[in-house]
């Protein structure tokens, strides 16, 4: 029988605050952790994902910027999808504040508008999009 600390080591990739979500001695997770899988599943196997609101001007700006490079991001409008509030809550738990726009490139959270614009200003956005397979040129 594995000890509690060795069980937690199995999940060291999980943020510390979620370690408490583990239900020991089994390997079941609490509902709090299972909810974290919603965003993860939405961004899986997609080069670029943008969580947005139809009324958010910064979301529009970021979508326009990324589309301008020839990328075709998957866009989830939180005010139009059924589980939008749950997704927004999860994005906030991941550190997105404000919650939109939230940009994932290569299944990794890049951040919001400020982070994406900073990448662009440092000429790092295009190489990131290329590595993720979102653009080829």
Helices and strands as residue ranges (DSSP letters): H 4-9, H 16-19, E 22-23, E 28-29, H 31-43, E 48-52, H 57-68, E 74-77, H 84-93, E 102-105, E 108-111, H 113-121, H 125-131
